[in-house]
Amino acid sequence: MSCDGDTYRCTAALDFGDGGWVADWSANVYHARVEPRAMVPVTRLRCDGDTYKCTANLKFGDGRWVADWSVRVHHTNRAEPRSPVRVTGLWCDGDTYKCKAALDFGDGRWVADWNVKVYHS
């Protein structure tokens, strides 16, 4: 998974077919001055080309809490130039209904976030 501060999109590579399939979605990318209160870690991330959703299992309560959001799923040309940066951590919050990705960039305080639905499955 990676995010790009130029296009304001995050991209997840999908373990499907020839390896050229990805899911991507819009995100806010910004420098975080102060670390917000603790969010819940993501234990598993899956994306589905039939429903056009990504689902994150959350390490919370009985383990049946999830966050999901709409994505675009498409085949990408591996020769495309890529400038996104690697995601080093992923968390979601049922109070703010956002997921946040820590980005491996600069001073380590760059993040991407996006709106999600959080619910008990």
Backbone as numpy.savetxt, mean C-alpha at the origin, in Angstrom:
# Nx Ny Nz CAx CAy CAz Cx Cy Cz
6.44 -3.96 -3.23 5.59 -2.79 -3.23 6.48 -1.56 -3.23
6.07 -0.55 -3.98 6.81 0.70 -4.04 5.82 1.85 -4.23
6.28 3.06 -3.92 5.45 4.26 -4.10 6.29 5.33 -4.78
5.64 6.23 -5.50 6.33 7.22 -6.30 5.80 8.62 -5.95
6.69 9.46 -5.45 6.32 10.82 -5.09 6.13 11.74 -6.27
6.52 11.32 -7.46 6.30 12.14 -8.66 4.91 11.91 -9.24
4.46 10.64 -9.25 3.16 10.32 -9.82 2.08 10.18 -8.74
2.48 10.15 -7.48 1.56 9.95 -6.36 0.76 8.67 -6.52
1.51 7.57 -6.81 0.90 6.25 -6.94 1.76 5.24 -6.20
1.11 4.24 -5.65 1.80 3.08 -5.10 1.52 1.90 -6.01
2.47 0.98 -6.11 2.37 -0.17 -7.00 2.77 -1.42 -6.25
1.98 -2.46 -6.40 2.30 -3.77 -5.82 2.47 -4.76 -6.97
3.61 -5.45 -7.00 3.84 -6.50 -7.99 3.00 -7.70 -7.59
2.34 -8.33 -8.55 1.47 -9.47 -8.28 2.15 -10.77 -8.66
2.01 -11.77 -7.82 2.57 -13.10 -8.06 1.58 -13.85 -8.93
1.57 -13.50 -10.23 0.58 -14.05 -11.15 1.16 -14.11 -12.55
0.85 -15.18 -13.27 1.23 -15.30 -14.69 2.71 -15.12 -14.93
3.04 -14.23 -15.88 4.43 -14.04 -16.28 5.20 -13.07 -15.39
4.59 -12.62 -14.30 5.26 -11.71 -13.39 5.16 -10.26 -13.77
4.46 -9.95 -14.84 4.34 -8.57 -15.29 3.07 -7.88 -14.84
2.30 -8.53 -13.96 1.04 -7.94 -13.49 1.26 -7.13 -12.23
0.61 -5.96 -12.16 0.73 -5.09 -11.00 -0.65 -4.52 -10.64
-0.77 -4.09 -9.39 -1.91 -3.30 -8.94 -1.35 -1.95 -8.55
-2.05 -0.87 -8.90 -1.60 0.45 -8.45 -2.78 1.29 -8.01
-2.48 2.30 -7.20 -3.53 3.16 -6.65 -2.93 4.51 -6.29
-3.80 5.50 -6.18 -3.38 6.85 -5.81 -3.03 6.92 -4.33
-2.03 7.74 -4.01 -1.60 7.90 -2.62 -1.11 9.33 -2.40
-1.20 9.78 -1.18 -0.56 11.03 -0.77 0.87 10.68 -0.39
1.84 11.42 -0.89 3.24 11.18 -0.53 3.77 12.46 0.09
4.34 12.34 1.29 4.77 13.54 2.01 5.83 13.20 3.04
6.48 14.24 3.53 7.48 14.11 4.59 6.76 14.24 5.92
6.90 13.23 6.79 6.23 13.24 8.08 7.15 13.89 9.11
6.72 15.03 9.63 7.53 15.73 10.64 7.51 15.00 11.96
6.32 14.57 12.35 6.17 13.88 13.62 5.47 12.57 13.36
5.95 11.50 13.98 5.33 10.19 13.80 3.95 10.19 14.45
2.89 9.87 13.68 1.55 9.83 14.27 1.43 8.68 15.26
0.35 8.67 16.02 0.15 7.60 16.99 0.23 6.25 16.30
0.44 5.24 17.07 0.68 3.90 16.53 -0.47 3.45 15.64
-0.11 2.88 14.52 -1.07 2.26 13.62 -0.89 0.76 13.74
-1.79 -0.01 13.16 -1.76 -1.46 13.25 -0.93 -2.04 12.09
0.03 -2.92 12.39 0.83 -3.52 11.32 0.00 -4.42 10.40
0.40 -4.44 9.14 -0.21 -5.33 8.15 0.55 -6.64 8.15
-0.18 -7.76 8.22 0.47 -9.07 8.25 0.48 -9.75 6.88
-0.44 -9.33 5.99 -0.50 -9.94 4.66 -1.20 -8.97 3.72
-0.68 -8.85 2.51 -1.27 -7.97 1.50 -1.58 -8.81 0.27
-2.83 -8.75 -0.19 -3.25 -9.46 -1.40 -4.01 -8.50 -2.29
-3.86 -8.65 -3.61 -4.60 -7.85 -4.57 -5.28 -8.79 -5.55
-6.45 -8.40 -6.03 -7.28 -9.28 -6.84 -7.68 -8.57 -8.13
-7.30 -9.15 -9.26 -7.62 -8.59 -10.56 -9.06 -8.78 -10.98
-9.82 -9.62 -10.27 -11.24 -9.80 -10.57 -12.09 -8.75 -9.87
-11.76 -8.44 -8.62 -12.53 -7.45 -7.86 -11.91 -6.05 -7.90
-10.67 -5.96 -8.39 -9.94 -4.69 -8.42 -9.84 -4.08 -7.02
-9.44 -4.91 -6.06 -9.24 -4.47 -4.69 -7.97 -5.09 -4.14
-7.30 -4.36 -3.25 -6.24 -4.92 -2.43 -6.80 -5.06 -1.02
-6.40 -6.11 -0.34 -6.85 -6.38 1.02 -5.63 -6.60 1.89
-5.61 -5.91 3.04 -4.52 -6.04 4.00 -5.07 -6.66 5.28
-4.50 -7.79 5.70 -4.86 -8.38 6.99 -4.14 -7.59 8.07
-4.85 -7.26 9.15 -4.31 -6.40 10.19 -3.99 -7.21 11.45
-2.87 -6.87 12.08 -2.45 -7.53 13.33 -3.17 -6.83 14.48
-4.45 -7.20 14.67 -5.28 -6.53 15.66 -6.36 -7.48 16.15
-6.63 -7.46 17.44 -7.72 -8.24 18.02 -7.61 -9.72 17.70
-8.71 -10.28 17.17 -8.76 -11.72 16.87 -8.12 -12.07 15.52
-7.49 -11.09 14.86 -6.83 -11.35 13.59 -7.74 -11.35 12.38
-9.01 -11.01 12.58 -9.95 -11.02 11.47 -10.30 -9.62 10.98
-9.51 -8.62 11.38 -9.71 -7.26 10.90 -8.92 -7.06 9.61
-9.54 -6.41 8.63 -8.91 -6.18 7.34 -9.16 -4.75 6.88
-8.29 -4.29 6.01 -8.48 -3.02 5.30 -8.50 -3.36 3.82
-9.35 -2.68 3.06 -9.30 -2.88 1.60 -9.50 -1.55 0.89
-9.04 -1.52 -0.36 -9.15 -0.31 -1.18 -9.16 -0.71 -2.64
-9.72 0.17 -3.45 -9.82 -0.06 -4.90 -8.48 0.20 -5.57
-8.17 -0.60 -6.58 -6.91 -0.49 -7.31 -7.17 -0.67 -8.80
-6.17 -0.32 -9.57 -6.15 -0.60 -11.00 -5.19 -1.77 -11.18
-5.62 -2.83 -11.85 -4.78 -4.00 -12.09 -4.50 -4.07 -13.59
-3.23 -4.16 -13.93 -2.86 -4.18 -15.35 -1.52 -4.87 -15.55
-1.25 -5.20 -16.80 0.04 -5.79 -17.17 0.98 -4.66 -17.52
2.19 -4.74 -17.02 3.15 -3.67 -17.27 4.31 -4.18 -18.11
4.87 -3.28 -18.87 6.06 -3.59 -19.65 7.26 -3.49 -18.72
7.95 -4.57 -18.52 9.08 -4.57 -17.58 10.17 -3.61 -17.99
10.17 -3.19 -19.25 11.20 -2.26 -19.72 10.89 -0.82 -19.33
9.69 -0.59 -18.74 9.33 0.78 -18.35 10.34 1.32 -17.35
10.75 2.58 -17.50 11.63 3.15 -16.49 10.87 3.25 -15.17
11.54 2.95 -14.08 10.88 2.98 -12.78 11.65 3.89 -11.83
10.92 4.81 -11.20 11.54 5.67 -10.22 10.96 5.53 -8.82
9.92 4.68 -8.62 9.35 4.57 -7.28 10.36 4.03 -6.28
10.12 4.34 -5.01 11.00 3.86 -3.94 10.33 2.73 -3.19
11.15 1.88 -2.63 10.70 0.67 -1.93 9.97 1.03 -0.64
8.93 0.26 -0.34 8.19 0.40 0.91 8.87 -0.47 1.96
9.14 0.11 3.13 9.82 -0.64 4.19 8.88 -1.06 5.32
7.68 -0.55 5.35 6.71 -0.93 6.36 5.32 -0.51 5.93
4.30 -1.23 6.38 2.93 -0.95 5.99 2.03 -1.12 7.20
1.23 -0.07 7.48 0.31 -0.07 8.62 -1.03 0.49 8.19
-2.09 0.14 8.93 -3.41 0.68 8.68 -4.05 1.08 10.00
-5.03 1.97 9.93 -5.66 2.51 11.13 -7.17 2.56 10.95
-7.90 1.84 11.81 -9.35 1.81 11.75 -10.01 3.06 12.29
-9.26 3.94 12.96 -9.83 5.19 13.44 -9.82 6.27 12.36
-8.74 6.32 11.58 -8.63 7.33 10.53 -9.00 6.78 9.16
-9.15 5.45 9.06 -9.45 4.77 7.79 -8.40 5.10 6.74
-7.15 4.94 7.13 -6.02 5.15 6.22 -5.02 4.03 6.40
-4.30 3.71 5.32 -3.10 2.88 5.40 -1.92 3.78 5.11
-0.78 3.45 5.70 0.42 4.26 5.54 1.59 3.34 5.22
2.41 3.75 4.25 3.61 3.01 3.87 4.83 3.87 4.16
5.80 3.30 4.88 7.08 3.98 5.10 7.93 3.78 3.86
8.56 4.86 3.38 9.33 4.81 2.13 10.83 4.86 2.41
11.58 4.07 1.67 13.03 4.01 1.79 13.62 5.15 0.95
13.52 6.37 1.51 13.94 7.54 0.75 14.44 8.62 1.71
15.49 9.31 1.33 15.99 10.46 2.08 16.28 10.14 3.52
15.71 10.95 4.43 15.97 10.80 5.85 15.11 9.72 6.52
14.35 8.95 5.72 13.54 7.87 6.25 12.21 8.31 6.82
11.86 9.59 6.67 10.60 10.08 7.22 9.58 10.38 6.13
9.80 9.85 4.91 8.84 10.02 3.83 7.85 8.87 3.90
6.56 9.20 3.70 5.49 8.20 3.77 4.49 8.42 2.65
3.74 7.37 2.36 2.59 7.46 1.46 1.38 6.99 2.27
0.23 7.63 2.06 -0.99 7.13 2.69 -2.16 7.23 1.74
-3.20 6.46 2.01 -4.39 6.43 1.17 -5.57 5.98 2.03
-6.77 6.32 1.55 -8.00 5.97 2.25 -8.37 4.50 2.01
-8.90 3.87 3.07 -9.29 2.46 3.00 -10.59 2.26 3.76
-11.21 1.11 3.55 -12.30 0.64 4.39 -11.68 -0.33 5.40
-12.04 -0.25 6.67 -11.55 -1.16 7.69 -12.77 -1.84 8.31
-12.73 -3.19 8.40 -13.88 -3.91 8.91 -13.43 -5.28 9.45
-14.34 -5.90 10.20 -14.11 -7.24 10.74 -14.67 -8.24 9.74
-13.85 -9.21 9.36 -14.30 -10.18 8.34 -14.87 -11.44 8.97
